[in-house]
């Protein structure tokens, strides 16, 4: 079962609206994947990532060898990872940006890195010109 949540929205008539964010995320995930990938890559994505088939079943079903399959998997991961991160106006990754959560900062003593100053390199003597 999905959950319905009351969310703030910038509207003229009302300030709150009912949304199903889980279903919205799944729909955006699948639509962006379909638009980004080629037919073969989407076929690999659907069988391996969405349906959870292992590489042996995928290779047998798609009639391809193992190397071709894994190269396609790596291309799919690279393409979708970049697209999900750079998608505008709301990226699909990280999830807190999509679902409107807040990013909690670490306590101050954990945020300040342990910085040590590097010594300055010694100055080289000026070169003598030989005449």
N, C-alpha and C positions, 0 to 999 in steps of 0.2 A: 504494500500500500504506500502511496506517496503521501506526503504531507503538504498541506496548504498553509502558507504563512502570510501574515499581514505585513506589507513592506511599505516604507515611505517612498513616495514618488513625487516628482516635481510637476504637478498638474494644476490646471487652472481651476477645475471644479472641486477636486478633493486632494487630500494629502496622502492618503493611504490606499493601497490596492491589494487584492488577494492574488498571490502568484504561486506557481508550482515550479520552484527553481530547479529541482532535480530533473524534471521532464524537459525543462528549457535547456539545461546543460546537455542532456543526452541528445536532444534534437540538434543543437548547435554543433556538438562534437561530430555527429554523423554527417550533417550537411556540409560543414567545412571540409571534412575528410573527402567526401564525394566530389566536391568542386576542385580540390587541390590535386588529387591523385589521378593518374592515368587509369584506363580500364583494367589493365593487368595489375597495377599496384593496388587498386581498390579491391580487386578479387583476392589478392594476398592478404590485405588488411582485414577484409571481412571474414575470411576463413580462419586466419591465424590469430588475430587480435580480438575480434568480436565474438566469434564462435568458439575459440579456444582449441582449435585443432593443432596437433603437434606437427613437426616438420615432415614426418614420414607420410602422414595422411594427406597433408597439403600437396606434397610432391606427387603422390599417387593420383589424387583427385585432379590436379592441374596438369598432369603429365609433363613435369619438368624435373630437372636434376637438382640435387641438393645445393650446389653452388649457385645456380640461378635463383633458387628460392631464397637463400640467405642474403644474397646481394639485393634482392627486391625488398626483403625485410629491413635491411639497413637503410636503403633509400627511403622507405616509408617512414621509418623512425626519424630520419634526418629532416625530411620535408615537413612532416606534421609537427615535430617539435618546434621548428622555427615558426611555422604558421600559427600554432596555438599560442606561442609567446608574443608574437608581434601583431596579433589580430587587433584591429581598432573597431570601435572605441573601447571594448572590454575584451581583454585577452582571456583565453580559456585556461591559461596557466600563468601564475599560480592561482589556485582555487579561491583563495580569500578575496582576490580582486573580483572574480566573477560572482561569488556569492555575497559580496558586500560586507564581508567580515572586516575586522580590524587587525592590524598587525601590532602585536604586543612587543614592546621593546624590552630588551634584557635590562636588569638592574644596572645602575651606572657603573659599578665596579667591574661588571662583565663587559661593558661596551668599550671601555678604554683599553686599547691594546697595550701590551708591554713594549714600549718603544725604547730602543737604545740608540744613542747618537753614534754615528760612524765617524771615526777620526778623519780629518781632512787629509787628503794626500799631500805628501811633502812637495814643496815647490822645486822644480828642476832649475839648476843654475842656467843662466843664459848661455847660449852657444857662442863660442868664440869664433870669430871669422878669421880664416887663415888667408893672409895676403902674400 
